[in-house]
Amino acid sequence: MGVWYHFAQRIYSVFFGVFRRFLDGAGTMYQSLSELYQSTMATIRARKRTDGSVSYTAQIRLFRDGAQVYQESQTFARKQAAQAWVRRREAELDQPGAIERANRKGVTVQDMIKQYLDEMEKVRPLGKTKEATLNAIAATEFGQTVDSAINSQRLVDFALWRMSKEGGGVQPQTAGNDLAHLGAVLSIARPAWGYEVDIHAMADARKVLRKLGYNMKSRERDRRPTKDELDKVLEHFVGIQQRRPSSINMLKVTGFALFSTRRQDEIGRMLWEDVDEERQRVMVRDMKNPGQKIGNDVWCHLPDEAWRILKSMPKERAEIFPYNSSSIATAWAKACKFLMIENLHFHDLRHDGVSRLFEMDWDIPRVASVSGHRDWNSLRRYTHLRGRGDHYAEWPWLEKIIQAPVKLGAWGKQ
Protein backbone atom coordinates (compact mmCIF):
# COMPACT_ATOMS: atom_id res chain seq x y z
CA MET A 1 0.00 0.00 0.00
CA GLY A 2 2.87 2.37 0.78
CA VAL A 3 4.32 1.99 -2.75
CA TRP A 4 0.96 2.74 -4.42
CA TYR A 5 0.43 5.69 -2.09
CA HIS A 6 3.75 7.29 -3.00
CA PHE A 7 3.15 6.55 -6.69
CA ALA A 8 -0.27 8.23 -6.55
CA GLN A 9 1.23 11.17 -4.66
CA ARG A 10 3.86 11.67 -7.36
CA ILE A 11 1.24 11.47 -10.16
CA TYR A 12 -0.85 14.05 -8.32
CA SER A 13 2.17 16.34 -7.84
CA VAL A 14 3.07 16.16 -11.52
CA PHE A 15 -0.54 16.77 -12.62
CA PHE A 16 -0.98 19.67 -10.20
CA GLY A 17 2.32 21.21 -11.29
CA VAL A 18 1.36 21.08 -14.98
CA PHE A 19 -2.11 22.44 -14.25
CA ARG A 20 -0.72 25.30 -12.16
CA ARG A 21 1.75 26.29 -14.87
CA PHE A 22 -1.03 26.12 -17.43
CA LEU A 23 -2.97 28.65 -15.38
CA ASP A 24 0.09 30.90 -15.23
CA GLY A 25 -0.40 31.70 -18.92
CA ALA A 26 2.25 32.67 -21.41
CA GLY A 27 5.18 31.84 -19.12
CA THR A 28 4.42 28.17 -19.58
CA MET A 29 5.27 28.36 -23.27
CA TYR A 30 8.93 29.04 -22.54
CA GLN A 31 9.53 26.29 -19.95
CA SER A 32 11.19 23.04 -20.86
CA LEU A 33 9.37 19.75 -20.46
CA SER A 34 11.78 18.72 -17.70
CA GLU A 35 10.68 21.77 -15.65
CA LEU A 36 7.01 21.07 -16.31
CA TYR A 37 7.16 17.51 -15.01
CA GLN A 38 8.63 18.39 -11.59
CA SER A 39 7.38 17.21 -8.22
CA THR A 40 8.47 17.53 -4.62
CA MET A 41 8.25 15.06 -1.76
CA ALA A 42 8.80 16.13 1.83
CA THR A 43 8.99 14.01 4.98
CA ILE A 44 9.56 14.80 8.65
CA ARG A 45 10.88 12.04 10.89
CA ALA A 46 11.17 12.15 14.67
CA ARG A 47 14.35 10.73 16.14
CA LYS A 48 15.12 10.06 19.78
CA ARG A 49 18.55 11.27 20.89
CA THR A 50 20.79 9.44 23.34
CA ASP A 51 19.85 11.93 26.06
CA GLY A 52 16.16 11.09 25.64
CA SER A 53 15.17 14.28 23.79
CA VAL A 54 13.52 14.23 20.37
CA SER A 55 14.77 15.89 17.19
CA TYR A 56 12.92 16.26 13.89
CA THR A 57 14.69 15.69 10.57
CA ALA A 58 12.95 17.25 7.58
CA GLN A 59 13.87 15.92 4.14
CA ILE A 60 12.95 17.30 0.73
CA ARG A 61 13.35 15.31 -2.48
CA LEU A 62 12.82 16.80 -5.93
CA PHE A 63 11.89 14.73 -8.99
CA ARG A 64 11.94 15.52 -12.70
CA ASP A 65 10.51 13.10 -15.22
CA GLY A 66 10.29 10.50 -12.48
CA ALA A 67 13.97 10.73 -11.54
CA GLN A 68 15.29 12.28 -8.33
CA VAL A 69 17.42 15.31 -9.15
CA TYR A 70 17.91 16.86 -5.73
CA GLN A 71 17.54 16.22 -2.02
CA GLU A 72 18.38 18.00 1.20
CA SER A 73 17.60 17.64 4.88
CA GLN A 74 17.82 19.65 8.08
CA THR A 75 17.37 18.65 11.72
CA PHE A 76 15.38 20.75 14.18
CA ALA A 77 14.60 20.68 17.88
CA ARG A 78 10.94 21.55 17.26
CA LYS A 79 8.49 19.99 14.83
CA GLN A 80 6.95 23.39 14.04
CA ALA A 81 10.33 24.68 12.91
CA ALA A 82 10.81 21.64 10.67
CA GLN A 83 7.39 22.17 9.10
CA ALA A 84 8.06 25.85 8.50
CA TRP A 85 11.41 25.02 6.87
CA VAL A 86 9.74 22.53 4.53
CA ARG A 87 7.18 25.12 3.43
CA ARG A 88 9.83 27.76 2.83
CA ARG A 89 12.19 25.46 0.93
CA GLU A 90 9.39 24.07 -1.26
CA ALA A 91 8.50 27.62 -2.28
CA GLU A 92 12.15 28.49 -2.94
CA LEU A 93 12.82 25.34 -4.98
CA ASP A 94 9.83 26.11 -7.17
CA GLN A 95 11.62 29.20 -8.53
CA PRO A 96 13.53 29.11 -11.87
CA GLY A 97 17.18 28.09 -11.44
CA ALA A 98 16.61 27.02 -7.84
CA ILE A 99 17.96 23.49 -8.40
CA GLU A 100 21.26 24.76 -9.74
CA ARG A 101 21.64 27.10 -6.76
CA ALA A 102 20.61 24.39 -4.31
CA ASN A 103 23.17 21.93 -5.71
CA ARG A 104 25.93 24.33 -4.67
CA LYS A 105 27.81 22.69 -1.83
CA GLY A 106 27.16 24.77 1.26
CA VAL A 107 29.52 25.59 4.11
CA THR A 108 28.40 24.49 7.56
CA VAL A 109 28.32 26.58 10.72
CA GLN A 110 30.93 24.20 12.10
CA ASP A 111 33.26 24.94 9.17
CA MET A 112 32.70 28.68 9.51
CA ILE A 113 33.48 28.59 13.24
CA LYS A 114 36.69 26.66 12.59
CA GLN A 115 37.73 29.16 9.93
CA TYR A 116 36.93 32.06 12.25
CA LEU A 117 38.99 30.59 15.11
CA ASP A 118 41.91 29.89 12.76
CA GLU A 119 41.82 33.42 11.35
CA MET A 120 41.56 35.07 14.77
CA GLU A 121 44.43 32.97 16.10
CA LYS A 122 46.71 34.66 13.55
CA VAL A 123 45.85 38.09 14.96
CA ARG A 124 45.31 37.47 18.66
CA PRO A 125 43.92 34.45 20.52
CA LEU A 126 40.30 34.78 21.61
CA GLY A 127 39.23 34.61 25.22
CA LYS A 128 38.75 31.12 26.59
CA THR A 129 35.03 31.64 27.19
CA LYS A 130 34.31 32.77 23.64
CA GLU A 131 36.41 29.99 22.10
CA ALA A 132 34.78 27.32 24.28
CA THR A 133 31.29 28.66 23.45
CA LEU A 134 31.94 28.62 19.71
CA ASN A 135 33.36 25.09 19.82
CA ALA A 136 30.31 23.96 21.78
CA ILE A 137 27.98 25.49 19.16
CA ALA A 138 29.95 23.79 16.38
CA ALA A 139 29.46 20.42 18.07
CA THR A 140 25.64 20.71 18.15
CA GLU A 141 23.25 19.69 15.39
CA PHE A 142 22.97 23.37 14.54
CA GLY A 143 26.66 23.21 13.64
CA GLN A 144 25.74 21.14 10.58
CA THR A 145 23.48 23.89 9.19
CA VAL A 146 24.78 25.18 5.86
CA ASP A 147 25.26 28.88 5.23
CA SER A 148 22.30 29.35 2.87
CA ALA A 149 19.95 27.71 5.40
CA ILE A 150 20.80 30.08 8.26
CA ASN A 151 17.81 32.32 8.86
CA SER A 152 16.11 33.96 11.80
CA GLN A 153 13.88 30.93 12.34
CA ARG A 154 16.86 28.58 12.63
CA LEU A 155 18.58 30.94 15.08
CA VAL A 156 15.44 31.30 17.21
CA ASP A 157 15.04 27.53 17.22
CA PHE A 158 18.66 27.13 18.37
CA ALA A 159 18.20 29.65 21.19
CA LEU A 160 14.97 27.99 22.37
CA TRP A 161 16.69 24.60 22.27
CA ARG A 162 19.54 25.94 24.43
CA MET A 163 17.00 27.13 26.99
CA SER A 164 15.18 23.79 26.95
CA LYS A 165 16.09 20.84 29.12
CA GLU A 166 17.49 18.99 26.10
CA GLY A 167 19.81 21.89 25.22
CA GLY A 168 21.16 22.41 28.73
CA GLY A 169 18.38 24.46 30.30
CA VAL A 170 20.47 27.63 30.24
CA GLN A 171 19.19 31.08 31.20
CA PRO A 172 18.09 33.46 28.42
CA GLN A 173 21.18 35.58 29.10
CA THR A 174 23.44 32.59 28.39
CA ALA A 175 21.57 31.81 25.18
CA GLY A 176 21.98 35.49 24.30
CA ASN A 177 25.74 35.20 24.82
CA ASP A 178 25.76 32.16 22.52
CA LEU A 179 24.04 34.21 19.82
CA ALA A 180 26.43 37.11 20.37
CA HIS A 181 29.50 34.91 19.88
CA LEU A 182 27.90 33.21 16.88
CA GLY A 183 26.98 36.61 15.49
CA ALA A 184 30.66 37.59 15.45
CA VAL A 185 31.28 34.67 13.07
CA LEU A 186 28.25 35.28 10.85
CA SER A 187 28.93 39.02 10.57
CA ILE A 188 32.12 38.42 8.59
CA ALA A 189 31.16 35.18 6.84
CA ARG A 190 29.61 36.97 3.86
CA PRO A 191 31.90 40.01 3.37
CA ALA A 192 35.15 38.22 4.22
CA TRP A 193 34.59 34.72 2.82
CA GLY A 194 31.69 35.11 0.40
CA TYR A 195 29.37 32.65 2.14
CA GLU A 196 25.61 32.92 1.59
CA VAL A 197 24.61 34.17 5.03
CA ASP A 198 21.55 36.34 5.56
CA ILE A 199 22.96 39.51 7.10
CA HIS A 200 19.63 40.33 8.77
CA ALA A 201 19.03 36.88 10.28
CA MET A 202 20.64 37.53 13.68
CA ALA A 203 18.93 40.89 14.25
CA ASP A 204 15.57 39.41 13.24
CA ALA A 205 16.09 36.42 15.56
CA ARG A 206 16.80 38.67 18.54
CA LYS A 207 13.71 40.73 17.71
CA VAL A 208 11.55 37.57 17.67
CA LEU A 209 13.00 36.36 20.98
CA ARG A 210 12.24 39.74 22.59
CA LYS A 211 8.67 39.54 21.30
CA LEU A 212 8.43 36.08 22.86
CA GLY A 213 9.32 37.64 26.21
CA TYR A 214 12.95 36.51 26.57
CA ASN A 215 15.46 38.99 27.99
CA MET A 216 18.68 37.94 26.28
CA LYS A 217 20.82 40.70 27.78
CA SER A 218 23.22 39.78 30.57
CA ARG A 219 22.32 41.08 33.99
CA GLU A 220 24.64 43.82 35.22
CA ARG A 221 26.90 42.41 37.91
CA ASP A 222 27.10 44.54 41.05
CA ARG A 223 29.51 42.58 43.27
CA ARG A 224 32.19 44.59 45.07
CA PRO A 225 34.85 43.28 47.48
CA THR A 226 34.48 44.25 51.11
CA LYS A 227 37.40 45.64 53.09
CA ASP A 228 37.43 42.43 55.12
CA GLU A 229 37.62 40.28 51.98
CA LEU A 230 40.47 42.37 50.58
CA ASP A 231 42.33 42.08 53.89
CA LYS A 232 42.13 38.30 53.71
CA VAL A 233 43.10 38.09 50.03
CA LEU A 234 46.05 40.46 50.33
CA GLU A 235 47.35 38.75 53.49
CA HIS A 236 47.16 35.48 51.57
CA PHE A 237 49.20 36.94 48.70
CA VAL A 238 51.78 38.34 51.15
CA GLY A 239 52.29 34.83 52.50
CA ILE A 240 52.78 33.43 48.99
CA GLN A 241 55.34 36.14 48.15
CA GLN A 242 57.28 35.32 51.31
CA ARG A 243 57.38 31.62 50.41
CA ARG A 244 57.92 32.10 46.65
CA PRO A 245 59.35 35.58 45.98
CA SER A 246 59.54 35.07 42.19
CA SER A 247 55.89 34.04 41.82
CA ILE A 248 53.29 36.41 40.36
CA ASN A 249 53.19 39.50 42.54
CA MET A 250 49.44 39.45 43.07
CA LEU A 251 49.79 42.11 45.74
CA LYS A 252 50.84 44.65 43.08
CA VAL A 253 48.43 43.31 40.45
CA THR A 254 45.42 43.45 42.79
CA GLY A 255 46.15 46.98 43.95
CA PHE A 256 46.78 48.22 40.41
CA ALA A 257 43.58 46.58 39.09
CA LEU A 258 41.55 48.25 41.84
CA PHE A 259 42.91 51.79 41.45
CA SER A 260 43.46 51.78 37.65
CA THR A 261 40.18 49.91 36.79
CA ARG A 262 42.17 47.79 34.31
CA ARG A 263 41.11 44.30 33.23
CA GLN A 264 43.40 41.33 33.89
CA ASP A 265 44.40 40.83 30.24
CA GLU A 266 45.10 44.56 29.84
CA ILE A 267 47.41 44.56 32.85
CA GLY A 268 49.59 41.82 31.37
CA ARG A 269 49.88 43.62 27.99
CA MET A 270 50.90 47.08 29.21
CA LEU A 271 54.38 48.15 28.07
CA TRP A 272 56.86 50.59 29.58
CA GLU A 273 57.23 52.24 26.20
CA ASP A 274 53.51 53.08 26.28
CA VAL A 275 53.74 55.06 29.52
CA ASP A 276 53.35 58.85 29.22
CA GLU A 277 55.23 60.22 32.24
CA GLU A 278 54.25 63.84 31.61
CA ARG A 279 50.49 63.22 31.45
CA GLN A 280 50.41 60.31 33.95
CA ARG A 281 48.72 57.94 31.53
CA VAL A 282 49.30 54.65 29.73
CA MET A 283 48.33 53.32 26.33
CA VAL A 284 46.04 50.30 26.73
CA ARG A 285 46.34 48.33 23.51
CA ASP A 286 43.51 46.24 22.03
CA MET A 287 41.09 47.39 24.69
CA LYS A 288 37.88 45.40 24.84
CA ASN A 289 35.07 47.29 23.15
CA PRO A 290 31.75 46.14 21.62
CA GLY A 291 32.32 45.45 17.93
CA GLN A 292 36.05 46.17 18.10
CA LYS A 293 39.09 45.05 20.02
CA ILE A 294 42.07 44.50 17.74
CA GLY A 295 43.68 47.88 17.10
CA ASN A 296 41.50 49.63 19.69
CA ASP A 297 44.35 51.40 21.48
CA VAL A 298 43.24 53.87 24.16
CA TRP A 299 45.15 56.32 26.35
CA CYS A 300 43.98 55.92 29.96
CA HIS A 301 44.75 58.28 32.81
CA LEU A 302 46.11 56.66 35.97
CA PRO A 303 44.86 57.97 39.33
CA ASP A 304 47.63 58.78 41.80
CA GLU A 305 47.35 55.46 43.65
CA ALA A 306 47.62 53.42 40.43
CA TRP A 307 50.49 55.58 39.19
CA ARG A 308 52.49 55.00 42.39
CA ILE A 309 51.98 51.22 42.13
CA LEU A 310 53.07 51.25 38.47
CA LYS A 311 56.21 53.23 39.33
CA SER A 312 57.08 50.67 42.01
CA MET A 313 57.54 47.94 39.40
CA PRO A 314 61.09 47.20 38.16
CA LYS A 315 61.90 48.05 34.53
CA GLU A 316 63.45 44.67 33.78
CA ARG A 317 61.05 43.57 31.03
CA ALA A 318 59.19 45.20 28.16
CA GLU A 319 55.93 44.59 30.05
CA ILE A 320 55.19 46.53 33.22
CA PHE A 321 53.47 43.52 34.78
CA PRO A 322 55.03 40.54 32.93
CA TYR A 323 52.34 38.07 33.95
CA ASN A 324 49.94 35.95 31.87
CA SER A 325 46.26 36.84 32.09
CA SER A 326 45.32 33.22 32.75
CA SER A 327 47.90 33.00 35.56
CA ILE A 328 46.42 36.08 37.22
CA ALA A 329 42.91 34.63 36.97
CA THR A 330 44.06 31.28 38.39
CA ALA A 331 45.89 32.87 41.31
CA TRP A 332 42.84 34.97 42.19
CA ALA A 333 40.40 32.05 41.93
CA LYS A 334 42.61 29.79 44.05
CA ALA A 335 42.93 32.43 46.76
CA CYS A 336 39.18 33.00 46.95
CA LYS A 337 38.51 29.28 47.06
CA PHE A 338 41.10 28.72 49.79
CA LEU A 339 39.71 31.61 51.85
CA MET A 340 36.10 30.51 51.17
CA ILE A 341 35.19 33.87 49.64
CA GLU A 342 32.20 33.24 47.42
CA ASN A 343 31.31 34.81 44.08
CA LEU A 344 34.16 37.33 43.94
CA HIS A 345 35.74 37.65 40.50
CA PHE A 346 38.92 39.49 39.60
CA HIS A 347 36.86 41.68 37.26
CA ASP A 348 34.90 42.90 40.30
CA LEU A 349 37.97 44.98 41.19
CA ARG A 350 37.32 47.05 38.04
CA HIS A 351 33.71 47.59 39.07
CA ASP A 352 34.85 48.61 42.54
CA GLY A 353 37.43 51.00 41.09
CA VAL A 354 34.91 52.72 38.80
CA SER A 355 32.40 52.94 41.68
CA ARG A 356 35.05 54.54 43.88
CA LEU A 357 35.73 57.32 41.35
CA PHE A 358 32.04 58.23 41.24
CA GLU A 359 31.88 58.14 45.04
CA MET A 360 34.73 60.69 44.98
CA ASP A 361 32.45 62.99 42.91
CA TRP A 362 34.25 62.51 39.59
CA ASP A 363 32.01 63.24 36.59
CA ILE A 364 31.42 60.83 33.70
CA PRO A 365 34.04 62.25 31.28
CA ARG A 366 36.72 62.16 33.96
CA VAL A 367 35.87 58.60 35.00
CA ALA A 368 35.83 57.53 31.33
CA SER A 369 39.36 58.92 30.93
CA VAL A 370 40.44 56.28 33.47
CA SER A 371 38.16 53.35 32.63
CA GLY A 372 38.38 53.78 28.85
CA HIS A 373 34.61 53.64 28.30
CA ARG A 374 33.68 55.09 24.91
CA ASP A 375 29.97 54.88 25.49
CA TRP A 376 29.26 57.15 28.44
CA ASN A 377 25.75 55.72 28.74
CA SER A 378 27.22 52.54 30.23
CA LEU A 379 28.58 54.63 33.11
CA ARG A 380 25.23 56.18 34.01
CA ARG A 381 24.38 53.25 36.29
CA TYR A 382 27.10 54.53 38.66
CA THR A 383 25.91 58.12 39.01
CA HIS A 384 23.79 57.40 42.08
CA LEU A 385 27.02 56.78 44.02
CA ARG A 386 28.21 60.40 43.87
CA GLY A 387 29.24 62.17 47.03
CA ARG A 388 29.78 59.14 49.25
CA GLY A 389 33.50 59.83 49.67
CA ASP A 390 36.63 57.73 49.14
CA HIS A 391 36.36 54.65 51.33
CA TYR A 392 39.96 53.80 50.39
CA ALA A 393 41.27 57.05 51.90
CA GLU A 394 44.12 56.24 54.33
CA TRP A 395 43.81 52.56 53.42
CA PRO A 396 46.86 50.94 55.09
CA TRP A 397 47.27 48.38 52.32
CA LEU A 398 48.20 50.99 49.71
CA GLU A 399 51.63 51.70 51.23
CA LYS A 400 52.20 47.99 51.86
CA ILE A 401 51.51 47.28 48.17
CA ILE A 402 53.81 50.07 46.97
CA GLN A 403 56.66 49.03 49.29
CA ALA A 404 56.35 45.30 48.57
CA PRO A 405 59.50 43.89 46.89
CA VAL A 406 59.26 42.43 43.37
CA LYS A 407 61.36 39.55 42.07
CA LEU A 408 60.59 38.58 38.49
CA GLY A 409 60.98 35.00 37.28
CA ALA A 410 63.90 33.96 35.11
CA TRP A 411 62.01 33.42 31.85
CA GLY A 412 59.52 35.67 30.07
CA LYS A 413 55.97 36.03 31.26
CA GLN A 414 54.85 34.08 34.31
N, C-alpha and C positions, 0 to 999 in steps of 0.2 A: 504493500500500500504506500509506503514511503517513497518508492521509486516513481510510481504513477503520480503521486502528489507533486513531487518536485518537477516532473515532466510537464504536468498541467500548469504549474506555476510559471514555468519558463515560457510555455506557449502563450499564456495570458500576458506575460510581460512583453513579449515580442509584439503581439497583436495590439496591446495598449500603446506601445511606443510608436508603432506605425500609424495608428489612428490619431494619436496626439500630434504627430508631425504633419499628418494630412490636414488637420485643423489649423496648423500654423500658417498654411498658405504657401506663398511663392517660395519661401525659404526651403521648403522640402525639395524643390526641383533641383537644387544645387548640392544636395547631400548624396554621398555615395551609398550604395546598397549596404556596405558593411556597417555604416553608421545607423542606417535605418533599422537593421535587424540587431539591435543591442538591448540587452536586458541585464538587470542587476539583482543579485541575491544577497541578502544580509541575514546574519544570524548573531545571536547573543547567547553566550554560554556562561553559566555560573561555575566558578571553580573555587573549591575550598583550599585555603592556604594551610601551611603547616602549623601556623599559630591559631587556627580555628576560624579566622575571618574569611569572608567571601569576596572574591573579585569577579568582575564581569568582563569577559573578552568579547568584543564586537568584531565581526569579520564581514568584509564586503568582497564579493566576487563579481566580476564583470564579464559578460559573455557577448561575443559577436559571431553571428552565423553558427551558433551552437558550440563554439569553442571558447574556453576561458582565456581572456587576454590580460586580465589584471586581477590582483587581489591584495588586500591590505587588512591589518588588524590592529586594534589598540585595546589595552586593558585599563579598566576603570575600577575605582573603589565603590561607585554607586551605579545602580542599574539605570537611573534616570540620565546620568551623564553619558552612559554608553548609548542609550536610545537617541539622545540629542546629537551625539557625534554621527551616528548612522544617518540621521535625517540630513544633517549638514553636508556630509560627504557624498551622499546620493545626489543632492542638488548640485554640488560642485562637479562631480564626475559626469553629469549630464551636459556640461558646457562643451563647446567645440574645442578640441585640442587638449582636453583635460587628461586623457589617458597618457599622452606623451609627457605632460608635466608630472603626472603621478608616478610614472615609471622612473623618474629621476631618483637616484639613490639618496635618501635623506641622511642628515647627520643627527645623531642622537644627542639628547641632553647630556648623557654621560660623556660622550666624545667632546662636546663643547666645554664641559667642566674641566676635563683633562687638559685640553688645549689652553684654557684660561689659566690653570694652575702652572702649566709649563711656561707660558709667556710671562706671568707675573714673577715667577722664580728668577727669571733673567734680570728683572729690574730690582725687586726687593721682595724677600719672602713675605707671604701673608701672615696674619696673626693665626695662632693655632686654632682659635675658635672658628674663624671663618673657613679655614682649610678643612677642619673636621666636619663642619656643617655641609660644605659643598660635596665632600666625599660621601657623606651619608645620603645626600639627595641623589647622587649618581648611582648609588647602590639600590635605590628603590625601583619599583616598576615604572615610576614616572621618568626615571633616568633613561628608559628605552624609547621615550617619545621622540619622534623625529622633528626637526626644526619646523617644517611646514605645518605640523599638527599642533604646535604650541599656540593656544589661544586662551582667552580669559576664562573660558569654561574649564579647560584642563587645569589651569592654575588654581582656580577656586576649588575644584575637586581635590587637588593635591593638598591645599590648605585644610580643607574639611577633613580629609583623611588623616592628616597629622594630628588634628584635634580629637579624632575618634580614638576609641580604645585600641583598635587594630593598628593605628599609626603612631601610637605612643602616648595618646591622651595628653598632649602638651597644651599649655595655655595659649590663648590667642596671640599673646605677645611673642612667644617662641615661634609660632607659625609665621608671624609677621617678620621675625628675624630671618627665618628660612627664605621667605620671599625676597627680602632685601638682599641677601647674599646671592640668591639666584638671579635677581634683577641685575646685579653687577655684571654677570656673565652675559645675559641676554642683551644688555644695552650695547655691547660692542660686537655681538655675534654677526649682526648684519653689516654695519659700516666697516668693521675691521676684517671680517672673514667672508663676507658675502653670503651668509646663510639666510634662508628664507624664514626669518623670525618676524612676527607681527610686533611692530614697535609700540603699539598701543595696548597690547595684551595685558601687561603687568598693571598698568594704571587702571584699566577697566576691571581687572580682577579685584584690586583693592577697593574700588568703588562698590562692587557687588558685595564684598564681604562687610563693608561698612553698612550697606543697606540691610544686610542680614542681621545686623546688631553686634558684630564682632569688633572689639577694639584691638587692633593689631599693633598699636604703638606701645613701646616698652614703658612701664611705669618708672617715673623719676625716682631714683634712689636717694634717700635722705639720711643715710647712716653717717654719723660722725664719731670719731674716737673720743672717749672721755679722757680726762687728765689721768685718772687712775689706770686706765688701759694703756695709755702711752707710757706711764711710769713703769709698768710691768714689762712692756715690750722693749723699751730702751735699756732697762736693767738687764734683761735677757741678752740683748745684743752686746752690752758691755762685757758680760761674762764670756761670750763667744770670742770677742776680740782679745781678751786676756789669755784664753786658752789657745787661740789660733790667730795670731796677729796679722797674718797675710791673707786671711779670709775676707770676703766682701765686707766692707765697712758699712754695715747697715745703719749704724748710728748716724753717719754723715748723710747717707742716702735718704733715710727717713726724715731727718730734719730739713734737708733741702727740698724734698717732695712737698712737705707741709708748707713751707714758707714761699716756695717758688710757684706752687700749683702745677708742677710738671708731672707728666705721666711717666711710668717706669721705663718705657721704651725710649722716650725722649731724653731721659737722664743719661742713659747709656750711650747715646749718639752725640751728645754735646762735645764740641771740640774747643781746645784752647784758642785756636786761630779764629774762632767765631765769637770771641768775647770782645765787647766794646767797652774798654776801661773808662773812657771819658763819659759815656752816657749810662754806664752801669746797666748794661743789657747784654743779652746773648742771642745769637741766631739759632732758632730751633728748626732744624731741617726736617722736611717731610712730615710736618705736623698733621695730625689727624684732623680731617675736615670732611663734612658730608659732600660726596661727589668728587673729592680730590684729596690726594695725600702726597703722591710722588711729585716732587718739585714744589710743594707748598712750604716754602721756607719763610719763617716769620720771626721778626725781631721782637723779643719779649723783655720787658723791664724786670729787673730783679729787686724786690724789696730789700731793705738793708740787712735783714736777718739772713735771707738767702744769699746775698752777695758776700757776707762774711763767711758763711759756710763754704761757698765756692772758692774763696781766696785761701781757705785753710787746706785745700787739696794740693798735693805735690805736683809739679809740672814735669812728671817723668814719662808720661805717655801723651799721645795725640789727643786722647779722650780725657775729659775732666774727671769723669767717673768711669773708669775702664772696666765696667761690669756688664755682663749679659742681662738682658731684660728678663729672660726666663729664670736666671739664677736669683735675681732680686725677688721675683714673684714667689719662687720656691722657699727662699729664706723667710719671707714674710708669712707665708701660709704655715710653715713648720712652727714658727714662733707662736702664732695665734693658737694653733692646735695644741702645742705643748702647754701653753698658759690657760687653755680652755676659754679663750675669748671667742665668742660666737659671732659669725656674720660680719666680720670686719675685713674688708678688702683693702689692698694697697691703694687702689684708686680712690678710696674714701678720704685719703689724705688730701687729694686735690680738692675734693668737695669742701673739706674743712678749711683749706687754705683760702678758697674763694669766699666762703661764708665769713671768714675772719676779716677780709678786706672790706666787705660791706658793713660788718659790725663796727669797723673803724671809721665809718662814714665816707668811704671812697665812693665816687660816682661810677656809673657804668663804663664810660670811656676809659677811666683810669684803671678800673679792674680789668677791663679787656686788654689793656696794654701789658698786663702781667700774664693773664690766663691765655691770651691768644685767640679769644673768641672773635670770630668775624661777624656772626649774627648776634647783635646785642639783645635781641628778643629772648634768646636762651638764658640770658642773665637776669631777666626780670623776675624770675621766681625767687631771687635772693633779696630783692629790695626791701622786703618787710623786716630784714635783720638790721637795718641802719640804726646807728646810735646806741648800740648795746655795749660798745667799748671793746678793747683788745684783751681777751681773756688769756692771751699768751704774754702780756706785759709782765716783766720781771720773772719770767719762767726760768727756773734754775737750770733746766736741761739745755737751754741754748748755749750757755758758756761751756758746759761739759761737752757738747757736740763739737763746738769750734776748737776746743783745746785737745780733743781726742787725737792720739797719734794715728798715722796712716802708714801701713806697710803694704805695698802692692806686691802681688804675686810675681813669680819669675817670668811667666810667659803670657803675653797678650791679655785679652779680656778674660775675666774670671766668671 
